[in-house]
Amino acid sequence: MDDGGNQFLPSRAMAQWKCRLCGFAQYHQVTVLRPNRTRYTTSFYACSGCTTMFLNPETFNGWRPVTCGEATVAFPRIVTLRQRRR
């Protein structure tokens, strides 16, 4: 899966992409540095703003609800924890 370092080039799909969590407008394909100092390109993508990882940029797009056939894929609910009173 090594693409020669092209994972940071903008694509047409990226021009209409927005992170669901932080709203940042760019993502990149995740690469891992191996112990022998070579890079391995994974099948994961990550938001360039908050570094949330995902498999498919089209289904993680925050611009509009994504449909799979007739079923709509719901956005995940974000839960924030309340601090305890002292």
Secondary structure, DSSP 4 states (H G I P E B T S, - for coil): ---SSGGGS--TTGGG--BTTT----EEEEEEE-TTS-EEEEEEEEETTT--EES-TTTTBSSS-EEETTEEEPPPPP--PPPPP-
